[in-house]
């Protein structure tokens, strides 16, 4: 069981598209493997998040970190929201001709894609915080590969826009809000 989980993590980190093609990685235990990856990455995120909160707290005042239960529940809610978004827009709104609609498989792919975030355990001091950005980019690339394979798109362009769409929209909203604050 542990060997299979380790194999899933390594294939995901290597951006291996065969992870999302082979049915053995979507067995009955797959959802539990995906949930375990989500749980572990949520717990690992506590340390880099505390460094960030300390940094921001130095500028705007003390910020209380979330409780452990909040971190874990937030990780699972984020997993469900990401999966729901990708399923709605990828399988229902903009499917390819050969897309099979399966929400559980979408959840499994999103869970597997979190594997690069396990490397956030290397962030042991604030000077290593740049690793967080690298692992997030790696996570995004892994998710693009997984969604491309799951929804059987012909190229990576559609899955790239699908995965990065919310990131781009939130970035534009933030830029707009910051620019309106600076001009007023």
N, C-alpha and C positions, 0 to 999 in steps of 0.2 A: 504494500500500500504506500509506504513512504517512498519507495523507489519510483513508483508511478508518479507521485506528486513531484518529486525531484526532476523526473524526466519532463513533465509538463512545464515546470518552471524554466528549465534549461532551454527547451525548444522555444518557449515564448521569448526569453531573453535574446535568443539568437535570431529572432524574427523569422522563424521557420514556418512557412505556410502549410507544411504538411501537418502541423499540429491541429489545424482547423479543417483538414480534409479527411483525416482518418477517424472512423467511427469509434475506435477503441478509446479515444479521448473524450467521447461524448456518451459514455456509458452511464449507468444509474448513479455511480459515485461521482460523476463529473461536477454536478452542482455543489456537492460537499467540498470537493477540491477547490472550486472557485470561491466558495464561501470562506474556506480556510485561508486562502491567499488574501482575500479582502480583510479578514480579521487580523492577520499578521501585519499586513501593510498599515492598517489603522493603528495598531499598537506601536509599530515602528515610527509612525509619523509624530508621535508625541514629542520625541526629542528635538527634531528640527523645528517643530512648531513652537516649542518653548524658547528656543534661541531667537526665533522671529518675534515672539511676543515680548521677550526681554529687550530686543532692539527697538521695537516700536514703543514699548513702555518708557524707554529713556527719552523719547521725543515728546510723547503726549501724556505721559503719566502711567501709573501701574495698571496693567491689564491682567485680570484673573484668567488663568488657563481653564479650559473646559474640564469637566470631570471625566473620569475613565469611561463611565457608562455613556456619556455624551459623545465621546470620541468613537466608541464602538458602534453605537446606534447611528451616528452621523455617517460612518463609513458604509454601513449597510443601506441607509437611505440614499446616499450618493450613488451606490451601486445600482439600486432600483431605478433611480431617476435617469442615470446615464443609459441603462439598458432600455428603459421605456422610451426615451428620446430616440435612441438609435433604431429601435424596433419600429416606432411610429413613422419616422421619416425614411428609414432605410428599407423596410419591408412593406410598409403600407402605402406611403405617399410616393416614393420614388424607387420602386423595385425594378430589377432587371426581369427579363422574360423567364429566367430560370430560378428566380428567388423563391425559396421555400420559407413560409412564415412560421417561425417557431420562437416564441419569446424566451423559453428556457435556454435554448441554444445561444441566444443573444446574451443572456445573463452569464452563461458559461464563458463565452468569448470575452466579455468585459472583465470577468473575474480573472481569467488567464492573463489578460493584457496588463493587469496590475503587477505582474511578476517583476518588472524592472524596478518598481518602487521598493522592493525588498532591499535594494542597495542603499536606501536611505539610512540603513543601520550603520553605515560608514561615517555618517555625520556626527562626530563626537565632540566637535567644538565649533564655534561660530565661523571660524575661518574656512571651514569645509562646506559652508552652506551652498556654495555653487553646485555641489553634487545634486542638490534638490532639483535645480533647473534642468540638469542633464538627465536625471532619471524621469522627470516629467515629460521631456521631449521624447525620450526612449519609450515611455508608456504610450504616448500619442502615436508614435510610429508603429508600435506593436498593435495598438487598437485599429489603426488603418489597415494593416495587413490582415488582421483577423476578420474585420467587417467585410473587407474585399472578398475574402475566401468564403465567408458564411453566406453572404448575399449574392455571390457569384457574379460580381460586376466584371465587365470586360477589361477595365483598366483601373489604376489607382486614383484617378482624378475624382470620380464620384465619391469614393469612400473617404478621400482626403477632405473634400468639402463637407461631407456629412460629419466627420469627426471634429474638424477644426471650426466648423460654423459657429458653435456657441462661443468658442474662445475669441474668434474674430469679432463677433457682435459685442461681447462684454468688453473687449479692448476698445472698440469704437465708442461705446457708451461712456466708458471711463474717461477717454480722451475728451469727449464732448463735455462731460461734467466738469472736468478739471479746467478746460479752457473757458467755460462759462464762469467758473469761480474766479479765474484770473482776470477776466475782462470786467467783472462787476465790482 
